[in-house]
Amino acid sequence: MTEPDVAELQRRLAAFAAARDWGQYHTPKNLASALSVEASELVEIFQWLTPEQSARIMDEPETAHRVADEVADVLAYLLQFCEVLGIDPLRALAAKMDRNEKRFPVPNPLEPQDRHSSE
């Protein structure tokens, strides 16, 4: 099996939704809401774990499967959201990284660091 690319996955997701007449529900608002719900389901898996337990979550096949499924759900809704709005997710991420690298340069060890940002 060859590695899928983002565009191929977006096409498959769009075809899957179209075959079931779900496109009418795939508005930006609904997709953003669904994305939030799926991200919350991922958070729920980790909710009461210690940092050490969370670092080992993929060691247990049952929890590893749940985490992978929720990651897939989050990614599926994110890709559908991007498709509907015409956002290239890889370009958007690259542009954001460019901004972040300028905004947060490699720290000088002699200067205090502001580690919080709202962007």
C-alpha positions as CSV (number, residue, x, y, z in Angstrom):
1,M,0.0,0.0,0.0
2,T,1.4,3.4,-1.0
3,E,1.4,6.3,1.4
4,P,-1.6,8.5,0.8
5,D,-1.1,12.2,0.4
6,V,-3.3,15.0,1.7
7,A,-5.1,15.7,-1.6
8,E,-5.9,12.0,-2.1
9,L,-7.3,11.8,1.4
10,Q,-9.4,14.9,0.8
11,R,-10.8,13.4,-2.4
12,R,-11.7,10.2,-0.6
13,L,-13.4,12.0,2.2
14,A,-15.3,14.2,-0.3
15,A,-16.4,11.1,-2.3
16,F,-17.4,9.3,0.9
17,A,-19.6,12.2,2.0
18,A,-21.0,12.7,-1.5
19,A,-22.0,9.1,-1.9
20,R,-24.0,9.4,1.3
21,D,-25.4,12.8,0.5
22,W,-23.7,14.3,3.5
23,G,-22.3,17.3,1.7
24,Q,-25.3,19.4,2.7
25,Y,-24.2,19.0,6.3
26,H,-20.5,19.8,5.7
27,T,-20.7,23.5,6.3
28,P,-17.7,25.3,7.8
29,K,-19.6,25.7,11.1
30,N,-20.7,22.1,11.3
31,L,-17.2,20.8,10.4
32,A,-15.5,23.1,12.9
33,S,-18.0,21.8,15.6
34,A,-17.4,18.2,14.6
35,L,-13.6,18.8,14.7
36,S,-13.9,20.2,18.2
37,V,-16.0,17.2,19.4
38,E,-13.5,14.7,18.0
39,A,-10.5,16.6,19.6
40,S,-12.4,16.5,22.9
41,E,-12.8,12.7,22.5
42,L,-9.0,12.5,22.1
43,V,-8.5,14.6,25.2
44,E,-11.0,12.4,27.1
45,I,-8.6,9.4,26.7
46,F,-5.9,11.3,28.5
47,Q,-8.1,13.2,31.0
48,W,-7.1,11.4,34.2
49,L,-3.8,10.0,33.3
50,T,-0.5,11.1,34.9
51,P,2.1,12.5,32.6
52,E,4.0,9.2,32.8
53,Q,0.9,7.2,31.9
54,S,0.1,9.5,29.0
55,A,3.7,9.0,27.7
56,R,3.1,5.3,27.6
57,I,-0.4,5.3,26.2
58,M,0.6,3.7,22.9
59,D,2.1,0.7,24.7
60,E,-1.4,-0.8,25.3
61,P,-3.0,-2.1,22.1
62,E,-6.5,-1.2,23.1
63,T,-5.7,2.4,24.1
64,A,-3.3,2.8,21.2
65,H,-6.2,1.8,18.8
66,R,-8.5,4.4,20.5
67,V,-5.9,7.1,20.2
68,A,-5.2,6.3,16.6
69,D,-8.9,6.3,15.8
70,E,-9.5,9.7,17.4
71,V,-6.4,11.2,15.7
72,A,-7.9,9.9,12.4
73,D,-11.3,11.5,13.2
74,V,-9.7,14.8,14.1
75,L,-7.6,14.7,10.9
76,A,-10.6,13.7,8.7
77,Y,-12.7,16.7,9.9
78,L,-9.8,19.1,9.6
79,L,-9.1,18.0,6.0
80,Q,-12.8,18.3,5.2
81,F,-12.9,21.7,6.8
82,C,-9.9,22.8,4.8
83,E,-11.4,21.4,1.6
84,V,-14.7,23.3,2.1
85,L,-12.9,26.6,2.7
86,G,-10.2,26.1,0.1
87,I,-7.4,26.0,2.6
88,D,-4.2,24.1,1.7
89,P,-3.4,22.7,5.2
90,L,0.3,22.1,4.4
91,R,0.8,25.6,3.1
92,A,-1.2,27.0,6.0
93,L,1.1,25.1,8.5
94,A,4.3,26.2,6.6
95,A,3.2,29.8,6.7
96,K,2.3,29.6,10.4
97,M,5.7,28.0,11.1
98,D,7.4,30.9,9.2
99,R,5.6,33.4,11.4
100,N,6.3,31.5,14.6
101,E,10.0,31.2,13.7
102,K,10.2,35.0,13.3
103,R,8.0,35.7,16.3
104,F,9.8,33.3,18.6
105,P,13.5,33.2,17.6
106,V,15.9,30.8,19.1
107,P,16.4,32.0,22.6
108,N,19.5,33.7,23.9
109,P,20.3,31.8,27.1
110,L,21.1,35.1,28.8
111,E,17.6,36.6,28.3
112,P,14.4,35.7,30.1
113,Q,11.8,34.0,27.9
114,D,8.1,34.8,27.4
115,R,6.7,31.3,26.7
116,H,3.0,32.3,26.4
117,S,1.2,33.6,23.4
118,S,-2.3,34.0,22.3
119,E,-1.5,33.4,18.6
